[in-house]
């Protein structure tokens, strides 16, 4: 018997794994790429450029963490599915 929490019922919205996949392609990969490019490819030659590289990498990390989908408790998921179904 399939697990009801993994169903993709349209009334319940996207499953957690679908939300994570969408987040990963929308925010995760670009943020990670910017942070890696800032840290590995940009060769700072002065203190100002070093600070700039660090700020770009920290901004990418902040976007990465701030946009992550929030984990919902089982009770909150059930309440949300009941309220959306009628």
N, CA, C and O atoms as a Maestro MAE file, in Angstrom:
{
 s_m_m2io_version
 :::
 2.0.0
}

f_m_ct {
 s_m_title
 :::
 protein
 m_atom[344] {
  # First column is atom index #
  i_m_mmod_type
  r_m_x_coord
  r_m_y_coord
  r_m_z_coord
  i_m_residue_number
  s_m_chain_name
  s_m_pdb_residue_name
  s_m_pdb_atom_name
  i_m_atomic_number
  :::
  1 25 0.843 -1.176 0.000 1 A "UNK " " N  " 7
  2 3 0.000 0.000 0.000 1 A "UNK " " CA " 6
  3 2 0.891 1.242 0.000 1 A "UNK " " C  " 6
  4 15 1.788 1.352 0.836 1 A "UNK " " O  " 8
  5 25 0.661 2.176 -0.919 2 A "UNK " " N  " 7
  6 3 1.523 3.361 -0.985 2 A "UNK " " CA " 6
  7 2 1.304 4.265 0.226 2 A "UNK " " C  " 6
  8 15 0.222 4.318 0.812 2 A "UNK " " O  " 8
  9 25 2.361 4.962 0.567 3 A "UNK " " N  " 7
  10 3 2.321 5.892 1.686 3 A "UNK " " CA " 6
  11 2 1.500 7.120 1.297 3 A "UNK " " C  " 6
  12 15 1.807 7.749 0.285 3 A "UNK " " O  " 8
  13 25 0.457 7.490 2.070 4 A "UNK " " N  " 7
  14 3 -0.374 8.629 1.691 4 A "UNK " " CA " 6
  15 2 0.365 9.955 1.722 4 A "UNK " " C  " 6
  16 15 -0.038 10.899 1.043 4 A "UNK " " O  " 8
  17 25 1.432 10.043 2.493 5 A "UNK " " N  " 7
  18 3 2.170 11.310 2.528 5 A "UNK " " CA " 6
  19 2 2.946 11.552 1.243 5 A "UNK " " C  " 6
  20 15 3.347 12.685 0.978 5 A "UNK " " O  " 8
  21 25 3.164 10.532 0.447 6 A "UNK " " N  " 7
  22 3 3.911 10.671 -0.793 6 A "UNK " " CA " 6
  23 2 3.009 10.831 -2.007 6 A "UNK " " C  " 6
  24 15 3.506 10.898 -3.131 6 A "UNK " " O  " 8
  25 25 1.689 10.894 -1.810 7 A "UNK " " N  " 7
  26 3 0.784 11.010 -2.943 7 A "UNK " " CA " 6
  27 2 0.894 12.387 -3.562 7 A "UNK " " C  " 6
  28 15 1.272 13.349 -2.893 7 A "UNK " " O  " 8
  29 25 0.566 12.482 -4.833 8 A "UNK " " N  " 7
  30 3 0.618 13.767 -5.527 8 A "UNK " " CA " 6
  31 2 -0.795 14.233 -5.839 8 A "UNK " " C  " 6
  32 15 -1.061 14.713 -6.941 8 A "UNK " " O  " 8
  33 25 -1.696 14.095 -4.886 9 A "UNK " " N  " 7
  34 3 -3.062 14.539 -5.040 9 A "UNK " " CA " 6
  35 2 -3.076 16.040 -5.299 9 A "UNK " " C  " 6
  36 15 -2.414 16.791 -4.582 9 A "UNK " " O  " 8
  37 25 -3.810 16.488 -6.302 10 A "UNK " " N  " 7
  38 3 -3.814 17.895 -6.657 10 A "UNK " " CA " 6
  39 2 -4.390 18.764 -5.550 10 A "UNK " " C  " 6
  40 15 -4.001 19.924 -5.414 10 A "UNK " " O  " 8
  41 25 -5.311 18.222 -4.754 11 A "UNK " " N  " 7
  42 3 -5.883 19.001 -3.660 11 A "UNK " " CA " 6
  43 2 -4.864 19.270 -2.571 11 A "UNK " " C  " 6
  44 15 -4.971 20.267 -1.856 11 A "UNK " " O  " 8
  45 25 -3.878 18.400 -2.432 12 A "UNK " " N  " 7
  46 3 -2.869 18.561 -1.387 12 A "UNK " " CA " 6
  47 2 -1.686 19.404 -1.848 12 A "UNK " " C  " 6
  48 15 -0.885 19.830 -1.017 12 A "UNK " " O  " 8
  49 25 -1.558 19.647 -3.105 13 A "UNK " " N  " 7
  50 3 -0.421 20.399 -3.615 13 A "UNK " " CA " 6
  51 2 0.744 19.471 -3.890 13 A "UNK " " C  " 6
  52 15 0.602 18.252 -3.801 13 A "UNK " " O  " 8
  53 25 1.902 20.038 -4.225 14 A "UNK " " N  " 7
  54 3 3.058 19.211 -4.561 14 A "UNK " " CA " 6
  55 2 3.582 18.461 -3.339 14 A "UNK " " C  " 6
  56 15 3.483 18.934 -2.207 14 A "UNK " " O  " 8
  57 25 4.132 17.305 -3.593 15 A "UNK " " N  " 7
  58 3 4.705 16.510 -2.512 15 A "UNK " " CA " 6
  59 2 6.004 17.170 -2.048 15 A "UNK " " C  " 6
  60 15 6.570 17.994 -2.766 15 A "UNK " " O  " 8
  61 25 6.478 16.814 -0.854 16 A "UNK " " N  " 7
  62 3 7.732 17.422 -0.389 16 A "UNK " " CA " 6
  63 2 8.899 17.208 -1.345 16 A "UNK " " C  " 6
  64 15 9.711 18.112 -1.541 16 A "UNK " " O  " 8
  65 25 8.991 16.029 -1.938 17 A "UNK " " N  " 7
  66 3 10.105 15.788 -2.853 17 A "UNK " " CA " 6
  67 2 9.990 16.657 -4.104 17 A "UNK " " C  " 6
  68 15 11.005 17.091 -4.649 17 A "UNK " " O  " 8
  69 25 8.769 16.915 -4.560 18 A "UNK " " N  " 7
  70 3 8.591 17.787 -5.721 18 A "UNK " " CA " 6
  71 2 8.976 19.225 -5.373 18 A "UNK " " C  " 6
  72 15 9.584 19.932 -6.177 18 A "UNK " " O  " 8
  73 25 8.608 19.644 -4.158 19 A "UNK " " N  " 7
  74 3 9.002 20.990 -3.728 19 A "UNK " " CA " 6
  75 2 10.511 21.112 -3.666 19 A "UNK " " C  " 6
  76 15 11.056 22.129 -4.097 19 A "UNK " " O  " 8
  77 25 11.210 20.104 -3.143 20 A "UNK " " N  " 7
  78 3 12.659 20.144 -3.040 20 A "UNK " " CA " 6
  79 2 13.316 20.136 -4.411 20 A "UNK " " C  " 6
  80 15 14.299 20.843 -4.634 20 A "UNK " " O  " 8
  81 25 12.774 19.336 -5.338 21 A "UNK " " N  " 7
  82 3 13.340 19.314 -6.695 21 A "UNK " " CA " 6
  83 2 13.195 20.673 -7.363 21 A "UNK " " C  " 6
  84 15 14.141 21.180 -7.967 21 A "UNK " " O  " 8
  85 25 12.003 21.264 -7.251 22 A "UNK " " N  " 7
  86 3 11.764 22.578 -7.860 22 A "UNK " " CA " 6
  87 2 12.681 23.624 -7.228 22 A "UNK " " C  " 6
  88 15 13.242 24.462 -7.934 22 A "UNK " " O  " 8
  89 25 12.839 23.582 -5.893 23 A "UNK " " N  " 7
  90 3 13.718 24.530 -5.220 23 A "UNK " " CA " 6
  91 2 15.161 24.349 -5.672 23 A "UNK " " C  " 6
  92 15 15.875 25.325 -5.905 23 A "UNK " " O  " 8
  93 25 15.587 23.091 -5.794 24 A "UNK " " N  " 7
  94 3 16.981 22.822 -6.157 24 A "UNK " " CA " 6
  95 2 17.323 23.413 -7.515 24 A "UNK " " C  " 6
  96 15 18.399 23.985 -7.690 24 A "UNK " " O  " 8
  97 25 16.414 23.278 -8.481 25 A "UNK " " N  " 7
  98 3 16.705 23.805 -9.814 25 A "UNK " " CA " 6
  99 2 16.517 25.317 -9.897 25 A "UNK " " C  " 6
  100 15 17.186 25.982 -10.688 25 A "UNK " " O  " 8
  101 25 15.605 25.867 -9.081 26 A "UNK " " N  " 7
  102 3 15.332 27.296 -9.148 26 A "UNK " " CA " 6
  103 2 16.335 28.117 -8.347 26 A "UNK " " C  " 6
  104 15 16.805 29.154 -8.815 26 A "UNK " " O  " 8
  105 25 16.665 27.658 -7.143 27 A "UNK " " N  " 7
  106 3 17.524 28.452 -6.259 27 A "UNK " " CA " 6
  107 2 18.821 27.748 -5.881 27 A "UNK " " C  " 6
  108 15 19.879 28.377 -5.841 27 A "UNK " " O  " 8
  109 25 18.751 26.465 -5.607 28 A "UNK " " N  " 7
  110 3 19.907 25.747 -5.085 28 A "UNK " " CA " 6
  111 2 21.089 25.721 -6.029 28 A "UNK " " C  " 6
  112 15 22.193 26.115 -5.655 28 A "UNK " " O  " 8
  113 25 20.869 25.261 -7.254 29 A "UNK " " N  " 7
  114 3 21.976 25.182 -8.210 29 A "UNK " " CA " 6
  115 2 22.558 26.548 -8.576 29 A "UNK " " C  " 6
  116 15 23.780 26.697 -8.586 29 A "UNK " " O  " 8
  117 25 21.719 27.560 -8.879 30 A "UNK " " N  " 7
  118 3 22.317 28.869 -9.179 30 A "UNK " " CA " 6
  119 2 23.075 29.475 -8.000 30 A "UNK " " C  " 6
  120 15 24.143 30.059 -8.184 30 A "UNK " " O  " 8
  121 25 22.532 29.340 -6.794 31 A "UNK " " N  " 7
  122 3 23.220 29.897 -5.627 31 A "UNK " " CA " 6
  123 2 24.540 29.186 -5.381 31 A "UNK " " C  " 6
  124 15 25.557 29.821 -5.104 31 A "UNK " " O  " 8
  125 25 24.517 27.872 -5.483 32 A "UNK " " N  " 7
  126 3 25.756 27.111 -5.317 32 A "UNK " " CA " 6
  127 2 26.783 27.458 -6.372 32 A "UNK " " C  " 6
  128 15 27.972 27.579 -6.077 32 A "UNK " " O  " 8
  129 25 26.326 27.618 -7.601 33 A "UNK " " N  " 7
  130 3 27.245 27.972 -8.690 33 A "UNK " " CA " 6
  131 2 27.879 29.338 -8.454 33 A "UNK " " C  " 6
  132 15 29.081 29.508 -8.658 33 A "UNK " " O  " 8
  133 25 27.083 30.307 -8.029 34 A "UNK " " N  " 7
  134 3 27.626 31.649 -7.770 34 A "UNK " " CA " 6
  135 2 28.643 31.595 -6.644 34 A "UNK " " C  " 6
  136 15 29.706 32.209 -6.733 34 A "UNK " " O  " 8
  137 25 28.319 30.859 -5.579 35 A "UNK " " N  " 7
  138 3 29.259 30.769 -4.456 35 A "UNK " " CA " 6
  139 2 30.561 30.095 -4.880 35 A "UNK " " C  " 6
  140 15 31.643 30.547 -4.506 35 A "UNK " " O  " 8
  141 25 30.463 29.011 -5.663 36 A "UNK " " N  " 7
  142 3 31.678 28.327 -6.110 36 A "UNK " " CA " 6
  143 2 32.499 29.175 -7.066 36 A "UNK " " C  " 6
  144 15 33.726 29.214 -6.977 36 A "UNK " " O  " 8
  145 25 31.817 29.852 -7.981 37 A "UNK " " N  " 7
  146 3 32.538 30.718 -8.918 37 A "UNK " " CA " 6
  147 2 33.251 31.833 -8.160 37 A "UNK " " C  " 6
  148 15 34.406 32.151 -8.441 37 A "UNK " " O  " 8
  149 25 32.540 32.426 -7.190 38 A "UNK " " N  " 7
  150 3 33.156 33.507 -6.414 38 A "UNK " " CA " 6
  151 2 34.361 33.008 -5.629 38 A "UNK " " C  " 6
  152 15 35.358 33.716 -5.493 38 A "UNK " " O  " 8
  153 25 34.267 31.791 -5.115 39 A "UNK " " N  " 7
  154 3 35.351 31.287 -4.273 39 A "UNK " " CA " 6
  155 2 36.519 30.707 -5.074 39 A "UNK " " C  " 6
  156 15 37.670 30.826 -4.656 39 A "UNK " " O  " 8
  157 25 36.237 30.087 -6.212 40 A "UNK " " N  " 7
  158 3 37.286 29.367 -6.937 40 A "UNK " " CA " 6
  159 2 37.830 30.088 -8.155 40 A "UNK " " C  " 6
  160 15 39.036 30.054 -8.396 40 A "UNK " " O  " 8
  161 25 36.988 30.729 -8.914 41 A "UNK " " N  " 7
  162 3 37.429 31.268 -10.201 41 A "UNK " " CA " 6
  163 2 37.896 32.713 -10.148 41 A "UNK " " C  " 6
  164 15 38.781 33.105 -10.908 41 A "UNK " " O  " 8
  165 25 37.317 33.502 -9.269 42 A "UNK " " N  " 7
  166 3 37.722 34.905 -9.187 42 A "UNK " " CA " 6
  167 2 38.977 34.990 -8.326 42 A "UNK " " C  " 6
  168 15 38.958 34.620 -7.152 42 A "UNK " " O  " 8
  169 25 40.045 35.469 -8.904 43 A "UNK " " N  " 7
  170 3 41.319 35.578 -8.196 43 A "UNK " " CA " 6
  171 2 41.507 37.021 -7.727 43 A "UNK " " C  " 6
  172 15 41.932 37.882 -8.498 43 A "UNK " " O  " 8
  173 25 41.190 37.275 -6.465 44 A "UNK " " N  " 7
  174 3 41.337 38.660 -5.991 44 A "UNK " " CA " 6
  175 2 42.810 39.051 -5.866 44 A "UNK " " C  " 6
  176 15 43.645 38.262 -5.425 44 A "UNK " " O  " 8
  177 25 43.102 40.285 -6.263 45 A "UNK " " N  " 7
  178 3 44.479 40.778 -6.210 45 A "UNK " " CA " 6
  179 2 44.652 41.887 -5.182 45 A "UNK " " C  " 6
  180 15 45.761 42.383 -4.982 45 A "UNK " " O  " 8
  181 25 43.564 42.277 -4.533 46 A "UNK " " N  " 7
  182 3 43.660 43.322 -3.520 46 A "UNK " " CA " 6
  183 2 42.688 43.004 -2.387 46 A "UNK " " C  " 6
  184 15 41.870 42.090 -2.488 46 A "UNK " " O  " 8
  185 25 42.794 43.760 -1.333 47 A "UNK " " N  " 7
  186 3 41.910 43.555 -0.184 47 A "UNK " " CA " 6
  187 2 40.462 43.848 -0.555 47 A "UNK " " C  " 6
  188 15 39.554 43.147 -0.110 47 A "UNK " " O  " 8
  189 25 40.242 44.860 -1.352 48 A "UNK " " N  " 7
  190 3 38.886 45.233 -1.755 48 A "UNK " " CA " 6
  191 2 38.247 44.114 -2.584 48 A "UNK " " C  " 6
  192 15 37.087 43.768 -2.362 48 A "UNK " " O  " 8
  193 25 38.980 43.560 -3.516 49 A "UNK " " N  " 7
  194 3 38.415 42.482 -4.330 49 A "UNK " " CA " 6
  195 2 38.211 41.214 -3.510 49 A "UNK " " C  " 6
  196 15 37.287 40.446 -3.780 49 A "UNK " " O  " 8
  197 25 39.058 40.986 -2.518 50 A "UNK " " N  " 7
  198 3 38.863 39.828 -1.629 50 A "UNK " " CA " 6
  199 2 37.579 39.985 -0.827 50 A "UNK " " C  " 6
  200 15 36.809 39.034 -0.694 50 A "UNK " " O  " 8
  201 25 37.348 41.161 -0.301 51 A "UNK " " N  " 7
  202 3 36.118 41.430 0.447 51 A "UNK " " CA " 6
  203 2 34.903 41.274 -0.466 51 A "UNK " " C  " 6
  204 15 33.879 40.730 -0.052 51 A "UNK " " O  " 8
  205 25 35.012 41.744 -1.691 52 A "UNK " " N  " 7
  206 3 33.911 41.619 -2.647 52 A "UNK " " CA " 6
  207 2 33.591 40.151 -2.938 52 A "UNK " " C  " 6
  208 15 32.420 39.775 -2.992 52 A "UNK " " O  " 8
  209 25 34.604 39.332 -3.121 53 A "UNK " " N  " 7
  210 3 34.399 37.905 -3.369 53 A "UNK " " CA " 6
  211 2 33.718 37.245 -2.170 53 A "UNK " " C  " 6
  212 15 32.804 36.437 -2.338 53 A "UNK " " O  " 8
  213 25 34.156 37.583 -0.983 54 A "UNK " " N  " 7
  214 3 33.553 37.008 0.227 54 A "UNK " " CA " 6
  215 2 32.095 37.439 0.346 54 A "UNK " " C  " 6
  216 15 31.243 36.620 0.691 54 A "UNK " " O  " 8
  217 25 31.789 38.697 0.070 55 A "UNK " " N  " 7
  218 3 30.410 39.171 0.152 55 A "UNK " " CA " 6
  219 2 29.510 38.503 -0.881 55 A "UNK " " C  " 6
  220 15 28.363 38.176 -0.574 55 A "UNK " " O  " 8
  221 25 30.004 38.295 -2.091 56 A "UNK " " N  " 7
  222 3 29.212 37.612 -3.126 56 A "UNK " " CA " 6
  223 2 28.939 36.174 -2.707 56 A "UNK " " C  " 6
  224 15 27.818 35.686 -2.858 56 A "UNK " " O  " 8
  225 25 29.945 35.496 -2.186 57 A "UNK " " N  " 7
  226 3 29.758 34.116 -1.751 57 A "UNK " " CA " 6
  227 2 28.791 34.037 -0.575 57 A "UNK " " C  " 6
  228 15 27.955 33.135 -0.532 57 A "UNK " " O  " 8
  229 25 28.886 34.955 0.373 58 A "UNK " " N  " 7
  230 3 27.965 34.964 1.513 58 A "UNK " " CA " 6
  231 2 26.534 35.298 1.079 58 A "UNK " " C  " 6
  232 15 25.578 34.738 1.615 58 A "UNK " " O  " 8
  233 25 26.386 36.201 0.119 59 A "UNK " " N  " 7
  234 3 25.045 36.516 -0.388 59 A "UNK " " CA " 6
  235 2 24.428 35.300 -1.071 59 A "UNK " " C  " 6
  236 15 23.241 35.028 -0.898 59 A "UNK " " O  " 8
  237 25 25.219 34.575 -1.839 60 A "UNK " " N  " 7
  238 3 24.714 33.362 -2.487 60 A "UNK " " CA " 6
  239 2 24.335 32.311 -1.454 60 A "UNK " " C  " 6
  240 15 23.322 31.630 -1.609 60 A "UNK " " O  " 8
  241 25 25.126 32.174 -0.416 61 A "UNK " " N  " 7
  242 3 24.812 31.232 0.650 61 A "UNK " " CA " 6
  243 2 23.538 31.639 1.391 61 A "UNK " " C  " 6
  244 15 22.735 30.781 1.758 61 A "UNK " " O  " 8
  245 25 23.351 32.925 1.609 62 A "UNK " " N  " 7
  246 3 22.142 33.416 2.267 62 A "UNK " " CA " 6
  247 2 20.906 33.135 1.427 62 A "UNK " " C  " 6
  248 15 19.886 32.695 1.957 62 A "UNK " " O  " 8
  249 25 20.984 33.381 0.130 63 A "UNK " " N  " 7
  250 3 19.858 33.059 -0.760 63 A "UNK " " CA " 6
  251 2 19.591 31.563 -0.740 63 A "UNK " " C  " 6
  252 15 18.438 31.134 -0.705 63 A "UNK " " O  " 8
  253 25 20.640 30.781 -0.762 64 A "UNK " " N  " 7
  254 3 20.515 29.325 -0.718 64 A "UNK " " CA " 6
  255 2 19.752 28.884 0.522 64 A "UNK " " C  " 6
  256 15 18.824 28.081 0.422 64 A "UNK " " O  " 8
  257 25 20.126 29.394 1.683 65 A "UNK " " N  " 7
  258 3 19.493 28.964 2.932 65 A "UNK " " CA " 6
  259 2 18.116 29.584 3.131 65 A "UNK " " C  " 6
  260 15 17.212 28.919 3.637 65 A "UNK " " O  " 8
  261 25 17.939 30.827 2.750 66 A "UNK " " N  " 7
  262 3 16.678 31.521 3.004 66 A "UNK " " CA " 6
  263 2 15.538 31.023 2.118 66 A "UNK " " C  " 6
  264 15 14.371 31.159 2.486 66 A "UNK " " O  " 8
  265 25 15.850 30.459 0.977 67 A "UNK " " N  " 7
  266 3 14.795 30.026 0.060 67 A "UNK " " CA " 6
  267 2 14.467 28.550 0.178 67 A "UNK " " C  " 6
  268 15 13.613 28.051 -0.555 67 A "UNK " " O  " 8
  269 25 15.127 27.836 1.088 68 A "UNK " " N  " 7
  270 3 14.847 26.404 1.247 68 A "UNK " " CA " 6
  271 2 13.399 26.184 1.675 68 A "UNK " " C  " 6
  272 15 12.880 26.939 2.498 68 A "UNK " " O  " 8
  273 25 12.741 25.164 1.130 69 A "UNK " " N  " 7
  274 3 11.385 24.865 1.580 69 A "UNK " " CA " 6
  275 2 11.389 24.483 3.058 69 A "UNK " " C  " 6
  276 15 12.270 23.764 3.529 69 A "UNK " " O  " 8
  277 25 10.407 24.971 3.760 70 A "UNK " " N  " 7
  278 3 10.313 24.680 5.194 70 A "UNK " " CA " 6
  279 2 9.673 23.320 5.403 70 A "UNK " " C  " 6
  280 15 8.746 22.938 4.689 70 A "UNK " " O  " 8
  281 25 10.172 22.603 6.377 71 A "UNK " " N  " 7
  282 3 9.606 21.296 6.722 71 A "UNK " " CA " 6
  283 2 8.343 21.521 7.535 71 A "UNK " " C  " 6
  284 15 8.341 22.278 8.505 71 A "UNK " " O  " 8
  285 25 7.265 20.851 7.125 72 A "UNK " " N  " 7
  286 3 6.006 20.932 7.862 72 A "UNK " " CA " 6
  287 2 5.839 19.689 8.712 72 A "UNK " " C  " 6
  288 15 6.249 18.595 8.323 72 A "UNK " " O  " 8
  289 25 5.236 19.864 9.870 73 A "UNK " " N  " 7
  290 3 4.955 18.710 10.712 73 A "UNK " " CA " 6
  291 2 3.805 17.918 10.109 73 A "UNK " " C  " 6
  292 15 3.069 18.435 9.269 73 A "UNK " " O  " 8
  293 25 3.648 16.687 10.524 74 A "UNK " " N  " 7
  294 3 2.581 15.831 10.019 74 A "UNK " " CA " 6
  295 2 1.222 16.433 10.359 74 A "UNK " " C  " 6
  296 15 0.300 16.378 9.545 74 A "UNK " " O  " 8
  297 25 1.091 17.005 11.549 75 A "UNK " " N  " 7
  298 3 -0.175 17.615 11.964 75 A "UNK " " CA " 6
  299 2 -0.505 18.799 11.066 75 A "UNK " " C  " 6
  300 15 -1.656 18.953 10.658 75 A "UNK " " O  " 8
  301 25 0.473 19.634 10.749 76 A "UNK " " N  " 7
  302 3 0.243 20.787 9.877 76 A "UNK " " CA " 6
  303 2 -0.135 20.338 8.469 76 A "UNK " " C  " 6
  304 15 -0.983 20.962 7.831 76 A "UNK " " O  " 8
  305 25 0.481 19.266 7.974 77 A "UNK " " N  " 7
  306 3 0.143 18.765 6.647 77 A "UNK " " CA " 6
  307 2 -1.286 18.247 6.616 77 A "UNK " " C  " 6
  308 15 -2.017 18.497 5.658 77 A "UNK " " O  " 8
  309 25 -1.691 17.523 7.659 78 A "UNK " " N  " 7
  310 3 -3.062 16.998 7.711 78 A "UNK " " CA " 6
  311 2 -4.070 18.130 7.809 78 A "UNK " " C  " 6
  312 15 -5.110 18.096 7.152 78 A "UNK " " O  " 8
  313 25 -3.768 19.133 8.624 79 A "UNK " " N  " 7
  314 3 -4.665 20.282 8.762 79 A "UNK " " CA " 6
  315 2 -4.808 21.010 7.435 79 A "UNK " " C  " 6
  316 15 -5.914 21.391 7.051 79 A "UNK " " O  " 8
  317 25 -3.706 21.204 6.737 80 A "UNK " " N  " 7
  318 3 -3.740 21.884 5.447 80 A "UNK " " CA " 6
  319 2 -4.524 21.086 4.418 80 A "UNK " " C  " 6
  320 15 -5.275 21.664 3.632 80 A "UNK " " O  " 8
  321 25 -4.362 19.762 4.410 81 A "UNK " " N  " 7
  322 3 -5.082 18.943 3.432 81 A "UNK " " CA " 6
  323 2 -6.569 18.902 3.749 81 A "UNK " " C  " 6
  324 15 -7.392 18.850 2.834 81 A "UNK " " O  " 8
  325 25 -6.929 18.923 5.031 82 A "UNK " " N  " 7
  326 3 -8.350 18.953 5.396 82 A "UNK " " CA " 6
  327 2 -8.977 20.269 5.042 82 A "UNK " " C  " 6
  328 15 -10.111 20.295 4.561 82 A "UNK " " O  " 8
  329 25 -8.286 21.364 5.260 83 A "UNK " " N  " 7
  330 3 -8.861 22.687 4.956 83 A "UNK " " CA " 6
  331 2 -8.979 22.902 3.455 83 A "UNK " " C  " 6
  332 15 -9.889 23.601 3.010 83 A "UNK " " O  " 8
  333 25 -8.090 22.324 2.667 84 A "UNK " " N  " 7
  334 3 -8.161 22.516 1.216 84 A "UNK " " CA " 6
  335 2 -9.184 21.585 0.569 84 A "UNK " " C  " 6
  336 15 -9.644 21.848 -0.542 84 A "UNK " " O  " 8
  337 25 -9.543 20.499 1.255 85 A "UNK " " N  " 7
  338 3 -10.493 19.566 0.653 85 A "UNK " " CA " 6
  339 2 -11.943 19.919 0.990 85 A "UNK " " C  " 6
  340 15 -12.860 19.313 0.437 85 A "UNK " " O  " 8
  341 25 -12.165 20.864 1.866 86 A "UNK " " N  " 7
  342 3 -13.540 21.270 2.042 86 A "UNK " " CA " 6
  343 2 -13.880 21.590 3.402 86 A "UNK " " C  " 6
  344 15 -15.022 21.950 3.685 86 A "UNK " " O  " 8
  :::
 }
 m_bond[343] {
  # First column is bond index #
  i_m_from
  i_m_to
  i_m_order
  :::
  1 1 2 1
  2 2 3 1
  3 3 4 2
  4 3 5 1
  5 5 6 1
  6 6 7 1
  7 7 8 2
  8 7 9 1
  9 9 10 1
  10 10 11 1
  11 11 12 2
  12 11 13 1
  13 13 14 1
  14 14 15 1
  15 15 16 2
  16 15 17 1
  17 17 18 1
  18 18 19 1
  19 19 20 2
  20 19 21 1
  21 21 22 1
  22 22 23 1
  23 23 24 2
  24 23 25 1
  25 25 26 1
  26 26 27 1
  27 27 28 2
  28 27 29 1
  29 29 30 1
  30 30 31 1
  31 31 32 2
  32 31 33 1
  33 33 34 1
  34 34 35 1
  35 35 36 2
  36 35 37 1
  37 37 38 1
  38 38 39 1
  39 39 40 2
  40 39 41 1
  41 41 42 1
  42 42 43 1
  43 43 44 2
  44 43 45 1
  45 45 46 1
  46 46 47 1
  47 47 48 2
  48 47 49 1
  49 49 50 1
  50 50 51 1
  51 51 52 2
  52 51 53 1
  53 53 54 1
  54 54 55 1
  55 55 56 2
  56 55 57 1
  57 57 58 1
  58 58 59 1
  59 59 60 2
  60 59 61 1
  61 61 62 1
  62 62 63 1
  63 63 64 2
  64 63 65 1
  65 65 66 1
  66 66 67 1
  67 67 68 2
  68 67 69 1
  69 69 70 1
  70 70 71 1
  71 71 72 2
  72 71 73 1
  73 73 74 1
  74 74 75 1
  75 75 76 2
  76 75 77 1
  77 77 78 1
  78 78 79 1
  79 79 80 2
  80 79 81 1
  81 81 82 1
  82 82 83 1
  83 83 84 2
  84 83 85 1
  85 85 86 1
  86 86 87 1
  87 87 88 2
  88 87 89 1
  89 89 90 1
  90 90 91 1
  91 91 92 2
  92 91 93 1
  93 93 94 1
  94 94 95 1
  95 95 96 2
  96 95 97 1
  97 97 98 1
  98 98 99 1
  99 99 100 2
  100 99 101 1
  101 101 102 1
  102 102 103 1
  103 103 104 2
  104 103 105 1
  105 105 106 1
  106 106 107 1
  107 107 108 2
  108 107 109 1
  109 109 110 1
  110 110 111 1
  111 111 112 2
  112 111 113 1
  113 113 114 1
  114 114 115 1
  115 115 116 2
  116 115 117 1
  117 117 118 1
  118 118 119 1
  119 119 120 2
  120 119 121 1
  121 121 122 1
  122 122 123 1
  123 123 124 2
  124 123 125 1
  125 125 126 1
  126 126 127 1
  127 127 128 2
  128 127 129 1
  129 129 130 1
  130 130 131 1
  131 131 132 2
  132 131 133 1
  133 133 134 1
  134 134 135 1
  135 135 136 2
  136 135 137 1
  137 137 138 1
  138 138 139 1
  139 139 140 2
  140 139 141 1
  141 141 142 1
  142 142 143 1
  143 143 144 2
  144 143 145 1
  145 145 146 1
  146 146 147 1
  147 147 148 2
  148 147 149 1
  149 149 150 1
  150 150 151 1
  151 151 152 2
  152 151 153 1
  153 153 154 1
  154 154 155 1
  155 155 156 2
  156 155 157 1
  157 157 158 1
  158 158 159 1
  159 159 160 2
  160 159 161 1
  161 161 162 1
  162 162 163 1
  163 163 164 2
  164 163 165 1
  165 165 166 1
  166 166 167 1
  167 167 168 2
  168 167 169 1
  169 169 170 1
  170 170 171 1
  171 171 172 2
  172 171 173 1
  173 173 174 1
  174 174 175 1
  175 175 176 2
  176 175 177 1
  177 177 178 1
  178 178 179 1
  179 179 180 2
  180 179 181 1
  181 181 182 1
  182 182 183 1
  183 183 184 2
  184 183 185 1
  185 185 186 1
  186 186 187 1
  187 187 188 2
  188 187 189 1
  189 189 190 1
  190 190 191 1
  191 191 192 2
  192 191 193 1
  193 193 194 1
  194 194 195 1
  195 195 196 2
  196 195 197 1
  197 197 198 1
  198 198 199 1
  199 199 200 2
  200 199 201 1
  201 201 202 1
  202 202 203 1
  203 203 204 2
  204 203 205 1
  205 205 206 1
  206 206 207 1
  207 207 208 2
  208 207 209 1
  209 209 210 1
  210 210 211 1
  211 211 212 2
  212 211 213 1
  213 213 214 1
  214 214 215 1
  215 215 216 2
  216 215 217 1
  217 217 218 1
  218 218 219 1
  219 219 220 2
  220 219 221 1
  221 221 222 1
  222 222 223 1
  223 223 224 2
  224 223 225 1
  225 225 226 1
  226 226 227 1
  227 227 228 2
  228 227 229 1
  229 229 230 1
  230 230 231 1
  231 231 232 2
  232 231 233 1
  233 233 234 1
  234 234 235 1
  235 235 236 2
  236 235 237 1
  237 237 238 1
  238 238 239 1
  239 239 240 2
  240 239 241 1
  241 241 242 1
  242 242 243 1
  243 243 244 2
  244 243 245 1
  245 245 246 1
  246 246 247 1
  247 247 248 2
  248 247 249 1
  249 249 250 1
  250 250 251 1
  251 251 252 2
  252 251 253 1
  253 253 254 1
  254 254 255 1
  255 255 256 2
  256 255 257 1
  257 257 258 1
  258 258 259 1
  259 259 260 2
  260 259 261 1
  261 261 262 1
  262 262 263 1
  263 263 264 2
  264 263 265 1
  265 265 266 1
  266 266 267 1
  267 267 268 2
  268 267 269 1
  269 269 270 1
  270 270 271 1
  271 271 272 2
  272 271 273 1
  273 273 274 1
  274 274 275 1
  275 275 276 2
  276 275 277 1
  277 277 278 1
  278 278 279 1
  279 279 280 2
  280 279 281 1
  281 281 282 1
  282 282 283 1
  283 283 284 2
  284 283 285 1
  285 285 286 1
  286 286 287 1
  287 287 288 2
  288 287 289 1
  289 289 290 1
  290 290 291 1
  291 291 292 2
  292 291 293 1
  293 293 294 1
  294 294 295 1
  295 295 296 2
  296 295 297 1
  297 297 298 1
  298 298 299 1
  299 299 300 2
  300 299 301 1
  301 301 302 1
  302 302 303 1
  303 303 304 2
  304 303 305 1
  305 305 306 1
  306 306 307 1
  307 307 308 2
  308 307 309 1
  309 309 310 1
  310 310 311 1
  311 311 312 2
  312 311 313 1
  313 313 314 1
  314 314 315 1
  315 315 316 2
  316 315 317 1
  317 317 318 1
  318 318 319 1
  319 319 320 2
  320 319 321 1
  321 321 322 1
  322 322 323 1
  323 323 324 2
  324 323 325 1
  325 325 326 1
  326 326 327 1
  327 327 328 2
  328 327 329 1
  329 329 330 1
  330 330 331 1
  331 331 332 2
  332 331 333 1
  333 333 334 1
  334 334 335 1
  335 335 336 2
  336 335 337 1
  337 337 338 1
  338 338 339 1
  339 339 340 2
  340 339 341 1
  341 341 342 1
  342 342 343 1
  343 343 344 2
  :::
 }
}
